Amino acid sequence: MSERRYARRTREDTPPGESRPPDDDPAAKAREICYRLLTARARSRQELEEALRRKEIPDDVAQTVLGKFAAIGLIDDTAFAESWVRARHTHRGLGRRALATELRRKGVADEVVAEAVDAVDGEAEEERARQLVRKKLRAMGGLEEQVKIRRLVGMLARKGYAEGLAFRVVRDELRAAGDDGDLIDGGLFG
């Protein structure tokens, strides 16, 4: 359900004992926005800055609020990047290149991105690629080898795996599944 079920509360329907920030207090409004966004999931500092800008919070107020949130540890791009990499690699099967791209889009600094992505070692990345290929191969029973190769390598490329790794993994997994993999070794894709 993408439709919002809850109407915006007004002062009149705010429950007793719960306060709402005054509309004329941009700092309180900024804090409320940040708390709401951070409750849903961790966010990078840039994501929060953009949200505050969209809500027309003045830049000086936004920077003050974000600075306070960072000082108490509610905003931590390093922890965010590590968590993002771990989750997206494990659950979505993304390779290092795709992970780095996503983090950069979220405004994480390049040195933080590099450190977080380095946590995915080559063996773990290759094993995850093999799992993805095995899973996809089960549904490709009647297809020609050339079609399988194209689809499998394309899937790995979209998930951010390097070309050499993708071809090597696809060749090995095709051979393990009973195909010869000759089209990769010097035939069509060599």
Backbone hydrogen bonds, N-H to C=O, Kabsch-Sander energy under -0.5 kcal/mol:
donor,donor_aa,acceptor,acceptor_aa,energy
7,A,5,R,-0.6
13,D,10,T,-0.5
14,T,11,R,-0.9
18,E,15,P,-1.8
19,S,17,G,-0.5
25,D,22,P,-1.9
29,K,25,D,-2.1
30,A,26,P,-2.5
31,R,27,A,-2.5
32,E,28,A,-2.3
33,I,29,K,-2.3
34,C,30,A,-2.5
35,Y,31,R,-3.0
36,R,32,E,-2.4
37,L,33,I,-2.4
38,L,34,C,-2.8
39,T,35,Y,-1.6
40,A,36,R,-1.1
41,R,37,L,-1.5
47,E,106,K,-0.6
48,L,44,S,-1.8
49,E,45,R,-2.6
50,E,46,Q,-2.7
51,A,47,E,-2.0
52,L,48,L,-2.5
53,R,49,E,-2.3
54,R,50,E,-2.4
55,K,51,A,-1.5
56,E,53,R,-1.6
57,I,52,L,-2.6
62,A,58,P,-2.7
63,Q,59,D,-2.8
64,T,60,D,-1.8
65,V,61,V,-2.6
66,L,62,A,-2.9
67,G,63,Q,-2.3
68,K,64,T,-2.0
69,F,65,V,-2.4
70,A,66,L,-2.5
71,A,67,G,-2.3
72,I,68,K,-1.5
73,G,70,A,-1.2
74,L,69,F,-2.4
75,I,69,F,-1.0
76,D,74,L,-0.5
80,F,76,D,-2.7
81,A,77,D,-2.6
82,E,78,T,-2.3
83,S,79,A,-2.4
84,W,80,F,-2.7
85,V,81,A,-2.6
86,R,82,E,-2.2
87,A,83,S,-2.5
88,R,84,W,-2.8
89,H,85,V,-2.3
90,T,86,R,-2.0
91,H,87,A,-3.0
92,R,87,A,-0.6
92,R,88,R,-1.0
93,G,89,H,-0.5
94,L,88,R,-1.7
95,G,159,K,-3.9
97,R,160,G,-1.2
99,L,95,G,-2.3
100,A,96,R,-2.6
101,T,97,R,-2.0
102,E,98,A,-2.4
103,L,99,L,-2.3
104,R,100,A,-2.2
105,R,101,T,-2.1
106,K,102,E,-1.3
107,G,104,R,-1.6
108,V,103,L,-2.2
113,V,109,A,-2.5
114,A,110,D,-2.8
115,E,111,E,-1.8
116,A,112,V,-2.4
117,V,113,V,-2.8
118,D,114,A,-1.9
119,A,116,A,-1.0
120,V,117,V,-1.7
121,D,119,A,-1.0
125,E,121,D,-2.3
126,E,122,G,-2.4
127,E,123,E,-2.6
128,R,124,A,-2.2
129,A,125,E,-2.1
130,R,126,E,-2.3
131,Q,127,E,-2.2
132,L,128,R,-2.1
133,V,129,A,-2.4
134,R,130,R,-2.8
135,K,131,Q,-2.2
136,K,132,L,-2.2
137,L,133,V,-2.8
138,R,134,R,-1.3
139,A,136,K,-1.2
140,M,137,L,-2.0
143,L,140,M,-1.5
148,K,144,E,-2.2
149,I,145,E,-2.8
150,R,146,Q,-2.3
151,R,147,V,-2.5
152,L,148,K,-2.9
153,V,149,I,-2.8
154,G,150,R,-2.0
155,M,151,R,-2.2
156,L,152,L,-2.2
157,A,153,V,-2.5
158,R,154,G,-2.4
159,K,155,M,-1.3
160,G,157,A,-1.7
161,Y,156,L,-2.5
166,A,162,A,-2.6
167,F,163,E,-2.6
168,R,164,G,-2.2
169,V,165,L,-2.7
170,V,166,A,-2.5
171,R,167,F,-2.6
172,D,168,R,-2.5
173,E,169,V,-2.7
174,L,170,V,-2.5
175,R,171,R,-2.2
176,A,172,D,-2.3
177,A,173,E,-1.5
178,G,175,R,-1.2
179,D,174,L,-2.6
184,I,181,G,-1.2
185,D,181,G,-1.3
186,G,182,D,-0.7
187,G,182,D,-1.3
189,F,183,L,-3.4
190,G,187,G,-0.5
